[in-house]
């Protein structure tokens, strides 16, 4: 059944987040902070691994050895301008805030999280919910498995890649939710919309992306994952959501440059 992979992904995120919230209530704040730091480091490693796509044979053959890096830079610059003007990050945060107001108890909406020793944390309940929602949405939606898995599912080739992604996202959501709470569970909404849209497009258009375009998308996604890692480590609040249009621009630039060079 086409679309089953995305439904499975949604379910694993929600189930994993539920387990994480239940576990997180029993863990000291220092432990949950260490878990979040570990996720940040892992996200940076994943981003670095995705950057290997800059040396992909098809990508290099299409735009040249030096062109791969320029395509990614161009995609990020154009995508960042478009996303910033559209206010994607702010819209995503507002949506997270609306979900928090709609689905949490009034007493917990603005309550500060408390250390075991009684000292208040910097993040309020609202801040934690929005942070969990936005960061988890970015981690789960960015990356080659989300795109390639949806394409595989939409073209009727099965959902093996989305099944693998679902397993990884399920475990990651446990760790995220243990630190950041219920906002992580609601990240299933943008993930479902994004992967569902890609699945539908693949169903109607078929496999239309070349190997070079997929490599460009993968490398650009790697840079965005590095930004998410910096967010998780609290080093810098990189507006990664505003850069998301780069994932569309990168394949288009690759096709355009390849056409000019041939």
N, C-alpha and C positions, 0 to 999 in steps of 0.2 A: 504494500500500500504506500503510494507516494505521500510524503509528509510525515510518515511514522517516525523517522529519525528525529525531526524537530520536536514532535510530541514527547518522545523519549527524553530528549535533552531538557525540555521544560520540566518534566517530572523529576529527573535526577537533581536538578538545581533546587527545586522546592523541597524535596525530601532531604537532600543534603543540608540545606539551610536550616530546616526544622531541627535536625539532629544537632547541628552546630549551635543553635540558640540554646537548646537544652543542656548541651555540654558546657557552653560558655558561661552559663549562670553559676556553674560550680567551679570555675577556674578563677584564680586571682588575676587582677588586671595586668600584672607584669607578664604572666604567661601568655595571655591573649595578645599583648603587644609584641612579644617575641615571635608568636605564630604569624602575625601580620608582617613583621620584618622578613621572616623566612619566605612568605609568599612574594614579597617585593623582590627579594633576591632571585627567586625562581623565575619570576616574570622577566627580570632583566636577562637572565640566562636564555630564556625562550626567545626573547627579542633578538639577542645576539645570534642565536642559531638561525633565526629567520633571515638574518642579513647575509648568510651564506648564499642566498639566492642571487646576490649581486654577481656571482661568478657562474651562474647557470649557463650552460652551453647555448641554449635557445635564446636566452636574453642577450648574451654577448653577441651571438650571431646576428641578432636583429638590429641592435643599436650600437655595437662596437664595445670594446673592452672599457673605454673611458665613458661611454655613453650611459652605462647602467646606473652609475652613481649620479650623473646629471639628471637622468629621468626621475630618480627618487627625490632629489633635491627640488626639481621643478614641480613635481607632484605635491610635495609637502608645502612649498611656498604658495602655489595656487590654491590647494585645498584648504590651507590655513586661512587665507584671505576670504575665501568663500564661506567657510564655516564660521569664521569670526563675525562677518557681516550678517550671517543668518542667525547668529547667537545660539548655536546648537548646544553648547555647554550650559548656558543659562537656562535654556528650555528644558534640558534634561534634568537639571537641578530643580527647576520649578515643578516638573512632573513628579520627581521624587518627593518634594515637599507636599504636594497634593496627596500622593499616596499615603504619606505618613500621617497627615491630618485625617484622611478618610478611614484608615484601617488600624490606627492605634488608639489606645485609651487616652482620654483627655489628660489624665494625671501624668501620663508618661511622655507627653508631647514635648514639653520644654524642660523636663526634669534633667538635672545634671547626673551623669554617671558618677559613681562614688568609689573611691579606692577602698580596699578592705580596712585601712586604717582611718577611714572617715574623711579623707581629703578629697575634694571634688576634682574631677578630671576636666580637661579643657573642653571636651566635646559634650554638648547637651544631647539628650535623646534624639532630638530632631537632627542635629549635625551628624550623629552616628548613623541614623537611618539613611540620610541623603548620601553620605560618604559610601556606605555599604552598597547602596543601590547604584550609584554612578560608577564606582570603581569596579564592582563585580560585572556590571553591564559591559564595560569596556573590555575587561579581561576575557569574558566569555564570547563577545561578539567579534573581537579582532583576532585575526590569525587565519592561516590557510585552511585549517580543518573546518571552520565555520562556512567558508565560501566553497571549498572543493567538496565538502560533504554534502552541502545543499545542492550543488550541481549534480553530484552523483545520484542523490535521491530523486531529484527532479527529472533526470533523464532515464529513470527506471533501471539503474544499475545497482540498486540496493542501497542500504544505508550503513555500510560497514564503518565508514569514516565518522559518521555522526554518532554511531554507537560507541566508538572509541572516545570521541569528544565528550559524549554524555557521561561516560565513566570518569574521565578526568575532571569535568566540571562538577560532578557530584562530590568528589573528594575535596576539590578546591572550595566548594560552597560550604562544606562543613567547617573548614578552617576560617574562611571569611566570616561566616555568621557567628562563630564562636567569639570573634573579636568585635564585629560591627553590627550584629543583630539582624532583625527581620528585613531590613532593606535589601539584603542579599537575595532573599527569596523572590522579591518583586523584580529583580533583574531578569527573571524568566520572561517578563513581558516584552522588553525590547529585543531580547535574544530570539524569542518566538516570532516576533514581527519581522525582524531582519532575515533570519534563516527561512522563514516561510515565504517571504517575498522572493528571495533568491531561488528557492525551490520552484515556485510558480514560473518565474522567468525561464529557468532551465527547462521546465516542462514544455513551454510554448516555443522557445527559441532553440532548444537543443544545446549541444556542447559547442559554444561559439568562441570560447577564449583559447588563444594559442598558448603554447608552453611559455613563450616569452612574456605574454601578458600576465599569466599566472605568477611567474617569477617576479615580475615588477610589483604585483600586488603583495606578494609574500614579503619581499624586502621592505616595502613601505610599511606594511603591518608590523614588521620587526621594529622599526623606528618608533612606531606608536606604542608598542609594548614596552620599550625602554622608558617612554614617558610615563606609562602607568606604573612601572616599577619605582620610579622616582616619587610618584604620588604616594604609593604604599609605604615607602620608607620615610615619608614626611620630609624629603629633601627639598622638593619644590612642587607646588601645585600646578603642574603642567596642564594646560587646557587641551587635553587629548581629544575630547569630543569635538572641539572646534576644528581639529585636523582630520576628522573622519572623511570629508570629501576627497582627501588625497587617495583613498582606496579606489575611488572611481576614476580620478584623474590619471593615476599611474598607468593602468592598462591602456587608456586612450592615448596618452603621450607615447607609449611604446609602439602602438600601432601607427601613429602619425610619423614618428621618427623613422621607423622601419620602412614606411612607404616612401619617405623622402630619400632614403639611402639606396633604394632599389631602382 
